[in-house]
Amino acid sequence: MENIDVFIVVVEQQSLNKASQLLNISQPALSRKIMRLEDELGVELFARRGKKLEITRAGEICYEIAREMRQLERKLRASVEQFKTAETQGSITIGASLTTLQSTLPDLITIYTKDYPNTDIKAITGKTHEIVSMVKDKKVDIGLVASKIEQPGLTCVPLFDDHLCLVLPVGHAFAEIPALTVASLHDLPMILFSRGTWYRVLMDELFHRYGIHPDVKMEIDSFEAIIRLVSTCKTATLLPQSYLRSDLADENGLVVRGIPELEHTKRTTSLLFTEDAAELPIVRRFIAKAEELRERAR
């Protein structure tokens, strides 16, 4: 009965004129709605006394029940909205390797929370093999690692390829040399990422392949700390391209140089999840946003 709300307003305003103004409809149209409701119910809701309306006993009974119906409808709508909100809130636990935690995860969380701001996101960090185990053991909903992983029971979605870049402080002797090669890194004072991480493994493989022995001054597991110390200590470093946003070098007085051998040595950043996890709506949404980030990177 679509005219129930109209009926309630007429009763509470005790006037067709006031009710029509409040409902923003003409008085004749309002009268027709009341008459249709009376026809549906088979009773008179109002007694006409000239221009004055008096609610009948049947009208009083209908008014009380109509108010209950309105409250139930509001409760229904509130419950549905609460359910919809819960669907878009939820919580997700992400396992991220040390490098992806600093280079990729912040961007991914930013684009995810733009559309789903109420989601509770928890991040757990570890080495790549630890993240793989966490995903398999369902200790995290999804994993983010700087590697392609092929293991039974796991789905691996490659996001983008990444390579290392040489990062120098402004004024460094190598900053203006037209062409650098991997041989330039021999005996070069450097601050490198901690051993055991995928990017450090990538570096060590590179050094071994070309017989390079850099002068490693410090080993740190924080990109941010490395960035700060490169300028302070006037040393060089190797960092993944994905971390080197356009404004990062300018803000920290750094120069980023490409070296062909570094650009040919790539690592793939990937998402990891189990088939069971992929059934969860919140995980599917996160995967979709990760794929959106992949498209932006192309």
C-alpha positions in Angstrom: 0.0 0.0 0.0 2.0 2.9 -1.3 -0.2 5.6 0.2 0.4 4.6 3.8 3.1 7.3 4.3 0.8 9.9 2.8 -2.0 8.8 5.2 0.4 9.2 8.2 1.3 12.7 7.2 -2.3 13.7 6.7 -3.2 12.4 10.2 -0.3 14.1 11.9 -0.8 17.4 10.1 -4.6 17.2 10.7 -5.0 19.2 7.4 -5.0 18.3 3.7 -3.6 21.7 3.0 -0.6 21.4 5.4 0.0 17.8 4.3 0.0 18.7 0.6 2.6 21.5 1.3 4.8 19.1 3.3 4.6 16.4 0.7 5.0 18.8 -2.2 1.9 17.6 -4.1 -1.3 19.3 -5.0 -4.3 19.0 -2.6 -6.5 17.3 -5.2 -3.8 14.7 -5.9 -3.5 14.1 -2.1 -7.2 13.6 -1.8 -7.1 11.0 -4.6 -4.4 9.1 -2.8 -6.4 9.0 0.4 -9.5 7.9 -1.5 -7.5 5.1 -3.2 -6.2 3.9 0.2 -9.8 3.9 1.5 -10.9 1.8 -1.5 -8.1 -0.7 -0.9 -8.9 -1.0 2.8 -12.7 -0.9 2.3 -13.3 1.6 5.1 -13.5 5.3 5.6 -10.4 6.8 7.2 -11.7 10.3 7.5 -15.1 11.9 8.0 -15.6 15.0 5.8 -17.0 17.9 7.8 -17.0 20.6 5.1 -13.4 21.5 4.6 -12.4 19.8 7.8 -11.2 16.2 8.1 -11.9 14.1 11.2 -10.2 10.7 11.6 -12.6 7.8 12.1 -12.2 5.0 14.5 -11.1 2.8 11.6 -8.7 5.5 10.6 -7.2 5.6 14.2 -6.7 1.8 14.1 -5.0 2.1 10.6 -2.9 5.0 11.8 -1.4 3.0 14.7 -0.6 0.0 12.5 0.7 2.3 9.7 3.2 3.8 12.2 4.3 0.3 13.2 4.7 -0.6 9.5 6.8 2.6 8.9 9.1 1.7 11.8 9.5 -1.9 10.5 10.4 -0.5 7.0 13.0 1.8 8.6 14.4 -1.1 10.6 14.5 -3.2 7.4 16.4 -0.5 5.5 18.8 0.1 8.3 19.5 -3.7 8.6 20.1 -3.9 4.8 22.5 -0.9 5.0 24.3 -2.4 7.9 24.7 -5.6 6.0 26.0 -3.8 2.9 28.4 -1.8 5.0 29.7 -5.0 6.7 30.2 -6.5 3.3 32.4 -3.6 2.2 34.2 -3.3 5.6 35.5 -6.7 6.8 39.1 -7.4 7.5 42.0 -8.8 5.5 45.5 -9.9 6.5 48.3 -9.4 4.0 51.6 -11.1 4.2 54.3 -9.0 2.5 58.0 -9.5 2.0 60.2 -6.8 3.3 60.8 -5.2 -0.1 57.2 -5.3 -1.3 56.1 -4.0 2.1 58.0 -0.8 1.4 57.8 -0.6 -2.4 54.4 -2.0 -3.6 52.0 -2.5 -0.6 51.6 1.3 0.2 50.3 2.0 -3.3 48.1 -1.1 -3.3 46.5 -0.2 0.0 46.0 3.4 -1.1 43.9 2.4 -4.2 42.1 -0.2 -2.2 41.0 2.0 0.7 39.9 4.7 -1.8 36.9 2.5 -2.6 36.7 0.5 0.6 37.8 3.0 3.3 36.3 1.0 6.2 38.2 -2.2 5.6 40.5 -3.3 8.5 43.8 -4.2 6.9 46.6 -6.0 8.8 50.1 -6.5 7.3 52.5 -9.1 8.4 56.1 -9.0 7.1 58.7 -11.7 6.6 61.0 -13.2 4.0 59.6 -14.6 0.8 59.6 -18.2 1.9 58.0 -17.2 5.2 55.2 -15.4 3.4 54.6 -18.5 1.1 54.2 -20.7 4.2 51.8 -18.2 5.8 49.6 -18.2 2.7 49.6 -22.0 2.5 48.9 -22.3 6.2 46.1 -19.7 6.0 47.8 -17.4 8.5 47.3 -14.6 6.0 44.6 -14.1 3.4 46.9 -13.0 0.6 50.6 -12.7 0.0 52.7 -10.1 -1.8 56.2 -11.2 -2.8 58.9 -10.1 -5.2 59.1 -13.4 -7.0 57.1 -15.8 -9.1 56.0 -18.8 -7.0 54.9 -22.1 -8.4 53.7 -24.4 -5.7 50.7 -26.8 -5.5 47.7 -25.3 -3.8 48.8 -21.7 -4.5 47.7 -19.3 -7.2 50.3 -16.8 -8.3 49.2 -13.6 -10.1 52.2 -11.7 -11.6 51.7 -7.9 -11.2 54.8 -6.3 -12.8 58.5 -6.8 -13.5 61.0 -4.7 -11.6 64.7 -4.1 -11.9 67.4 -2.5 -9.8 68.7 1.1 -10.3 71.9 2.7 -9.2 71.1 5.6 -6.7 73.7 8.2 -6.0 73.9 11.5 -4.0 73.9 14.7 -6.0 77.5 15.6 -6.7 78.8 12.0 -6.7 81.6 11.3 -9.2 79.4 8.8 -11.1 76.4 11.1 -11.4 77.6 12.9 -14.6 79.4 10.0 -16.3 77.6 9.4 -19.6 77.6 5.7 -19.6 78.0 3.4 -16.6 78.3 -0.4 -16.7 78.1 -3.0 -14.0 81.9 -3.0 -13.8 81.5 0.6 -12.4 80.2 -1.0 -9.2 83.5 -2.7 -8.4 85.0 -1.3 -5.2 82.2 1.3 -5.1 81.2 2.3 -1.5 77.6 1.2 -1.1 74.8 0.7 1.4 72.8 -2.4 0.5 69.7 -4.1 1.6 70.0 -6.9 4.2 71.1 -10.4 3.2 68.5 -13.0 2.8 65.9 -10.8 1.1 65.0 -11.4 -2.6 66.5 -8.0 -3.7 69.8 -8.7 -1.9 69.8 -12.2 -3.4 69.3 -10.6 -6.8 72.2 -8.2 -6.1 74.6 -10.9 -4.9 73.8 -13.1 -8.0 74.6 -10.1 -10.2 77.9 -9.4 -8.4 78.9 -13.0 -8.6 78.0 -13.3 -12.3 80.1 -10.3 -13.3 82.9 -10.8 -10.6 82.0 -7.5 -8.9 83.0 -6.8 -5.3 81.5 -3.5 -4.0 82.7 -1.9 -0.9 79.7 -2.6 1.3 79.6 0.0 4.1 76.3 -0.9 5.7 73.5 -3.5 5.3 70.0 -2.2 6.3 66.5 -3.7 5.8 64.7 -0.3 5.3 64.6 1.5 2.0 63.7 4.7 3.8 66.8 4.5 6.0 69.0 3.7 3.0 67.7 6.7 1.1 68.6 9.0 4.0 72.0 7.5 4.6 73.0 7.6 0.9 73.0 11.4 1.0 74.5 11.6 4.5 77.3 9.2 3.9 77.9 10.1 0.3 77.7 6.5 -0.8 75.7 4.7 -3.5 73.0 2.0 -3.3 70.9 -0.2 -5.5 67.1 0.1 -5.2 64.1 -1.4 -7.1 62.6 0.8 -9.7 59.1 0.4 -8.2 60.3 2.2 -5.0 61.8 5.1 -6.8 58.9 7.4 -7.3 59.5 10.5 -9.4 59.6 12.9 -6.5 61.7 10.7 -4.2 65.1 11.5 -5.8 64.4 15.3 -5.9 63.2 15.4 -2.3 66.3 13.6 -1.0 69.0 15.1 -3.2 69.6 11.9 -5.2 70.4 10.9 -8.8 69.0 7.7 -10.3 71.1 6.1 -13.0 70.3 3.1 -15.2 72.8 0.4 -15.9 72.1 -2.0 -18.8 73.1 -5.1 -16.8 70.8 -4.0 -14.0 67.8 -3.4 -16.3 68.2 -6.9 -17.7 68.1 -8.5 -14.3 64.4 -8.5 -13.3 62.2 -9.7 -10.5 58.5 -10.2 -10.7 56.2 -8.9 -8.0 53.3 -11.3 -7.5 50.1 -11.9 -5.4 49.7 -15.3 -3.7 46.5 -16.8 -2.5 44.8 -20.2 -2.0 41.6 -21.3 -3.7 39.7 -21.1 -0.5 40.9 -17.5 0.1 39.8 -16.5 -3.4 36.2 -17.4 -2.4 36.1 -14.5 0.1 34.6 -11.3 -1.4 37.1 -9.1 0.3 40.0 -11.1 -1.2 38.5 -10.9 -4.6 38.2 -7.2 -4.3 41.8 -6.9 -3.2 42.9 -9.0 -6.2 40.9 -6.8 -8.5 42.6 -3.7 -7.1 46.0 -5.3 -7.5 45.2 -6.1 -11.1 44.2 -2.4 -11.5 47.6 -1.4 -10.2 49.2 -3.8 -12.7 47.4 -2.0 -15.6 48.6 1.4 -14.3 52.2 0.1 -14.2 52.1 -0.9 -17.9 
